[in-house]
Amino acid sequence: MENVTQVVSVITPVHAPSVEYLAGAYDSLVKQAMPDGWDWQWLVQEDGQTGTLAQVLPDDPRISIGGGRPGGPGVARTLALSRVAGDLVKVLDADDQLMVGALARDIAAFETHPHIGWTTSRVLDLMPDGSTVGWDMDPDGGPISRGAVLTFWKANGYRAQVHPATLCIRPNLLLALGGWMALPASEDTGLLLAASAVSEGYFTREHGLLYRKWPGQVTSQAAHREPVEYEGRMKIIEARAEALATMLPNGLPVTHAA
């Protein structure tokens, strides 16, 4: 990273079924054309301690491998925060791929709108047959006001108008919110709604992510929609966001991370 002054820390949690897709995630990172003075680091965090990652990831000094006791994707993501060296934190699931230009567009949004705390972008679902499917409820591009994500989420069956898998966030805001929620799933949605409750965000109309749909993904499992747990997760996410909005009526100040 010679002559690099700023870094995007990309955090990827990994569980055994998704290891085979890491090569595609890495390839999508390598293809990112970074603005002058910027580079990325990839924090790949195993949800466990099998040592598999060292065997499958390439020898790239920008990659940092970690592991820990199994606790789900939220725990893995949060443990990876101990190795963040970046000015921004970007999420990238192991089975997904960034689209060309995604990181540069995130950086541009933060530089153009220094008051925002987070960014998101459009998503294309990557189907098992290789085809892609979009979504027809994307908002207009530009700033997203505080609280707007929660309002939409509550009115649309617990579905946000922006995708948490595309989140890029300032490290100080992420740490102030405690990282990802201690939930077995939907921890990324919980972080998105919490960030929106205390900070204005931004939405980029260009597609920034290929979101893989496949039988082994966590969100496709029956347990993900088990009624009692699902309703409990949604209530906790909603209550947390509303509590933050109430206790911090002026939001949290966001600045460029040092």
PyMOL commands that set and color helices and strands:
alter all, ss='L'
color gray80, all
select helices_A, chain A and resi 16-30+52-56+73-83+102-112+148-155+164-166+171-176+187-198+218-220+222-225+227-247
alter helices_A, ss='H'
color red, helices_A
select strands_A, chain A and resi 6-14+38-46+63-66+88-91+97-98+118-126+132-133+142-144+168-169+201-212
alter strands_A, ss='S'
color yellow, strands_A
deselect
rebuild
show_as cartoon
